[in-house]
Amino acid sequence: MRVEPGASYDLEVTKLHWIRLLGPALVAAVAYVDPGNVAANMTAGTQYGFLLLWVLVLANAMAAVVQYLAAKLGLVTGRSLPEHLASRLGTPGRILYWLQAEAVIIATDVAEVIGGALALHILWGVPLWLGGILTGAVSVLLLRIRDRRGQRRFEKAVVALLAVVAAGFLFGVFLAPPTPSQLAGGLVPRFADQGSVFVAVSMLGATVMPHAIYLHSGLAVHRHGAGAAGDPFPVRTRLRAARFDVGVALAVAGLVNIGMLVLAATALQGADGTDTIEGAHAAIAGRFGAVAGAVFAVGLLASGLASTTVGAYAGDVVMGGLLGRTVPAWVRRAVSLVPAIGVMVSGADPTAALVVSQVVLSMAIPFAVFPLAWLTSRASVMGRLRSGRILAGTAWACSGAVAVLNAVLLWLVFTGAA
């Protein structure tokens, strides 16, 4: 049924067709439950209990705001955030911005490939380096679904993996349920020491992920941005659907992240060897049985496979938007696998590498959020659909909060306090 922009139409028909508008936010939300999140949240729970639960809640609220703005930018203008930046930057600026964005994606890939490799090692004893290669290969196959079957089929495949991730980590809430007082205590903003600041920054980087912002703006364009061919819905309807899409996606991601922290805080805090993902798996299997351990590992595997695919897609959006060119998926995957496999064969602690990678992501958040807040608040870009004062102010506040927390961490590092 074709519905012309601005025309009145039957509400029930609209409800039946709304499902066509949903999906991009769920794909972007995969970035919020990647292996970096697992490492950051499990570290927070095992070391500090419920102390940093408030960081997850705050970061998830920030992510909801910026993801909606990313979708809004693409829907209203028909251009992704990288494309907008490319039109406003000279050649040196575009190249420099692309380099930092690619560094973000590589840091993301390190976390995602290591996570998939760890899961394969836990489940079947696959060597880490080989597990990394297999994880990368599966991501290329999933991207082929996008190229050959279209974005909707790709979205369905990624959302199916997201469901496996959710099942793999939310079980912890039922195995070791927290008390209301524990949850309430974790919602009070505070830190215990310099180490808790470092972990908080890694949790923030793992939740408000820069590459997911670039990706979501591109997904919105590809699906139905600014009058995309075959899209019968007016832009305000698409924006309402985007709000619902983001709300559902971030609610799922937020619950999964909270489930990770709750499992670590209630079942693993103080246990020996739980400072690594392998140790956490062993502790879970020892306390709740082999099935529970396997469910945890399968969730980690789905997390690695889905998120590394989404990360590669984000790389295409960034390179295409800023440089006007793309590379084959296997080339991008081969390049990004190098640092991840290098970490695994070097003998470095994979879990520690995951946490550090999320700190790198946190440092890059302002590069994505500040331009997004600025563009979506300008009438010259968004017209009458620019962000109002409250939404724009919230976006700027989120950007400022991330910048301040990063500055505190850098001060602690360079003064030797951390």
Sequence and secondary structure as in RCSB ss.txt:
>XXXX:A:sequence
MRVEPGASYDLEVTKLHWIRLLGPALVAAVAYVDPGNVAANMTAGTQYGFLLLWVLVLANAMAAVVQYLAAKLGL
VTGRSLPEHLASRLGTPGRILYWLQAEAVIIATDVAEVIGGALALHILWGVPLWLGGILTGAVSVLLLRIRDRRG
QRRFEKAVVALLAVVAAGFLFGVFLAPPTPSQLAGGLVPRFADQGSVFVAVSMLGATVMPHAIYLHSGLAVHRHG
AGAAGDPFPVRTRLRAARFDVGVALAVAGLVNIGMLVLAATALQGADGTDTIEGAHAAIAGRFGAVAGAVFAVGL
LASGLASTTVGAYAGDVVMGGLLGRTVPAWVRRAVSLVPAIGVMVSGADPTAALVVSQVVLSMAIPFAVFPLAWL
TSRASVMGRLRSGRILAGTAWACSGAVAVLNAVLLWLVFTGAA
>XXXX:A:secstr
    TT    HHHHHHHHGGG  HHHHHHGGGGSHHHHHHHHHHHHHHTTTTHHHHHHHHHHHHHHHHHHHHHHH
HHS  HHHHHHHHS HHHHHHHHHHHHHHHHHHHHHHHHHHHHHHHHHH   HHHHHHHHHHHHHHHHHHHHHH 
HHHHHHHHHHHHHHHHHHHHHHHHHS   HHHHHHHTS   SSHHHHHHHHHHHHHHS HHHHHHHHHHHHHHHS
SS TT  S HHHHHHHHHHHHHHHHHHHHHHHHHHHHHIIIIITT TTTTSHHHHHHHHHHHH HHHHHHHHHHH
HHHHHHHHHHHHHHHHHHHHHHHS    HHHHHHHHHHHHHHHHHTT  HHHHHHHHHHHHHHHHHHHHHHHHHH
HT HHHHGGGS  HHHHHHHHHHHHHHHHHHHHHHHHHHTT  
